[in-house]
Amino acid sequence: MTRALGLARTAERLGEVPVGCVIAREGEVIAEAHNAPISVSDPTGHAEVRALRLAGTRLGNYRLPDCDLYVTLEPCAMCTGAMIHARLRRLVFGAADPRTGAAGSAINLTDGSYGNHRLEVTGGVLADEASAMLRTFFRARR
């Protein structure tokens, strides 16, 4: 998660919402990304989707059943849906997102009631650091 926070700082420097994501398999980082929808003019340019694309390319498979995804902010419905389709083993996130979080805060797509895959979920990892970064970012925008 520390590495994901570093990626979130990169996104912030670029004017993006500070979210970073790392995907690991058997302790090895196989993909990482930060938010970039503004930079790449792509509404799907969220850190999680970008990292999933890189992981799939690196492993030569769109299924990632032995991979764990670490992200600084609870994923939205789009990103959670992509994780389910990728058959990720585990999702670990930092800050909860009560407005749009799809891993238990606003809605829960991870419990197996949506689709045919259940993600193991751990939330709140380094949440204080991730939340502080997001608060600072949005405070500066208001």
RODO-2510 file (C-alpha; in nm, 4 decimals, decimal comma):
residues 142
     n   res          X          Y          Z
     1     m     0,0000     0,0000     0,0000
     2     t     0,2958     0,2301     0,0588
     3     r     0,3890     0,1922    -0,3076
     4     a     0,0289     0,2721    -0,4091
     5     l     0,0424     0,5897    -0,1971
     6     g     0,3541     0,6948    -0,3884
     7     l     0,1671     0,6469    -0,7152
     8     a    -0,1215     0,8533    -0,5768
     9     r     0,1250     1,1369    -0,5095
    10     t     0,2333     1,1165    -0,8734
    11     a    -0,1288     1,1474    -0,9854
    12     e    -0,1740     1,4485    -0,7585
    13     r     0,1325     1,6227    -0,9067
    14     l    -0,0252     1,5740    -1,2504
    15     g    -0,3547     1,7299    -1,1381
    16     e    -0,5367     1,3976    -1,1188
    17     v    -0,7358     1,2698    -0,8217
    18     p    -0,4655     1,1080    -0,6060
    19     v    -0,5297     0,7368    -0,6405
    20     g    -0,2590     0,4763    -0,6883
    21     c    -0,2831     0,1040    -0,7528
    22     v    -0,0450    -0,1933    -0,7397
    23     i    -0,1156    -0,5514    -0,8492
    24     a     0,1002    -0,8277    -0,7053
    25     r     0,1280    -1,2017    -0,7604
    26     e     0,3175    -1,4220    -0,5175
    27     g     0,4776    -1,1142    -0,3613
    28     e     0,6007    -0,9713    -0,6926
    29     v     0,4614    -0,6463    -0,8331
    30     i     0,3350    -0,7176    -1,1828
    31     a     0,1580    -0,3886    -1,2560
    32     e     0,1101    -0,0443    -1,1108
    33     a    -0,0674     0,2726    -1,2180
    34     h    -0,2095     0,5999    -1,0973
    35     n    -0,5275     0,7830    -1,1890
    36     a    -0,5037     0,9487    -1,5307
    37     p    -0,8500     1,0056    -1,6840
    38     i    -0,7726     1,3744    -1,7426
    39     s    -0,4221     1,3145    -1,8791
    40     v    -0,5295     1,0419    -2,1207
    41     s    -0,8790     1,1844    -2,1945
    42     d    -1,0332     0,8526    -2,0973
    43     p    -1,3173     0,8100    -1,8479
    44     t    -1,1880     0,4580    -1,7782
    45     g    -0,8420     0,5916    -1,6911
    46     h    -0,8786     0,5005    -1,3240
    47     a    -0,5705     0,3594    -1,1535
    48     e    -0,7302     0,0159    -1,1081
    49     v    -0,8386    -0,0256    -1,4719
    50     r    -0,5007     0,0923    -1,5981
    51     a    -0,3197    -0,1519    -1,3657
    52     l    -0,5513    -0,4396    -1,4636
    53     r    -0,4754    -0,3764    -1,8315
    54     l    -0,1017    -0,3791    -1,7654
    55     a    -0,1254    -0,6963    -1,5548
    56     g    -0,3274    -0,8767    -1,8204
    57     t    -0,0782    -0,7797    -2,0877
    58     r     0,2204    -0,8787    -1,8752
    59     l     0,0717    -1,2185    -1,7864
    60     g    -0,0843    -1,2789    -2,1282
    61     n    -0,4260    -1,3439    -1,9767
    62     y    -0,7290    -1,1353    -1,8842
    63     r    -0,7893    -1,3639    -1,5859
    64     l    -0,5792    -1,2821    -1,2793
    65     p    -0,6984    -1,5352    -1,0181
    66     d    -0,3753    -1,5475    -0,8208
    67     c    -0,3308    -1,1702    -0,8032
    68     d    -0,3987    -0,9158    -0,5314
    69     l    -0,4836    -0,5526    -0,6020
    70     y    -0,3859    -0,2722    -0,3631
    71     v    -0,5462     0,0687    -0,4142
    72     t    -0,5513     0,3840    -0,2040
    73     l    -0,9260     0,4500    -0,2412
    74     e    -1,2171     0,2068    -0,2332
    75     p    -1,2952     0,1266    -0,5980
    76     c    -1,5995     0,2529    -0,7858
    77     a    -1,8490     0,0205    -0,9559
    78     m    -1,6607     0,0278    -1,2879
    79     c    -1,3311    -0,0703    -1,1298
    80     t    -1,4870    -0,3299    -0,9004
    81     g    -1,6675    -0,4839    -1,1971
    82     a    -1,3378    -0,5078    -1,3863
    83     m    -1,1778    -0,6789    -1,0848
    84     i    -1,4594    -0,9312    -1,0716
    85     h    -1,4273    -1,0054    -1,4434
    86     a    -1,0510    -1,0477    -1,3969
    87     r    -1,1207    -1,2967    -1,1146
    88     l    -0,8756    -1,1230    -0,8815
    89     r    -0,8114    -1,3091    -0,5598
    90     r    -0,8019    -1,0137    -0,3237
    91     l    -0,8728    -0,6414    -0,3048
    92     v    -0,6986    -0,4272    -0,0428
    93     f    -0,7929    -0,0620    -0,0218
    94     g    -0,7040     0,2370     0,1912
    95     a    -0,9706     0,5037     0,2299
    96     a    -1,3388     0,4126     0,2160
    97     d    -1,5545     0,6044    -0,0309
    98     p    -1,9023     0,6457     0,1179
    99     r    -2,0396     0,8147    -0,1958
   100     t    -1,9252     0,5817    -0,4742
   101     g    -1,7347     0,2942    -0,3119
   102     a    -1,8453    -0,0415    -0,4514
   103     a    -1,6684    -0,2697    -0,2026
   104     g    -1,9071    -0,2153     0,0856
   105     s    -1,9441     0,1578     0,1457
   106     a    -2,2048     0,2863    -0,1020
   107     i    -2,2763    -0,0556    -0,2563
   108     n    -2,1121    -0,3963    -0,2376
   109     l    -2,0313    -0,5747    -0,5610
   110     t    -1,7600    -0,7903    -0,4038
   111     d    -1,9688    -1,0343    -0,2006
   112     g    -2,0642    -1,2611    -0,4891
   113     s    -2,4206    -1,1311    -0,5277
   114     y    -2,3087    -0,9558    -0,8472
   115     g    -2,1536    -1,1702    -1,1165
   116     n    -2,0079    -1,5092    -1,0402
   117     h    -1,6956    -1,4266    -0,8430
   118     r    -1,6356    -1,3246    -0,4846
   119     l    -1,3395    -1,1035    -0,3997
   120     e    -1,1689    -1,1221    -0,0639
   121     v    -1,1690    -0,7610     0,0611
   122     t    -0,9618    -0,5817     0,3226
   123     g    -1,0313    -0,2134     0,3701
   124     g    -0,8779     0,0584     0,5809
   125     v    -0,5102    -0,0201     0,5146
   126     l    -0,3174     0,3076     0,5603
   127     a    -0,6562     0,4773     0,5399
   128     d    -0,5477     0,7846     0,7376
   129     e    -0,2695     0,8640     0,4908
   130     a    -0,4873     0,8005     0,1856
   131     s    -0,7788     1,0027     0,3277
   132     a    -0,5553     1,2948     0,4195
   133     m    -0,4132     1,3075     0,0671
   134     l    -0,7623     1,3086    -0,0852
   135     r    -0,8927     1,5731     0,1582
   136     t    -0,5973     1,8012     0,0831
   137     f    -0,6438     1,7547    -0,2924
   138     f    -1,0157     1,8362    -0,2900
   139     r    -0,9816     2,1209    -0,0388
   140     a    -0,7394     2,2910    -0,2791
   141     r    -0,9925     2,2531    -0,5619
   142     r    -1,2796     2,4211    -0,3755
***
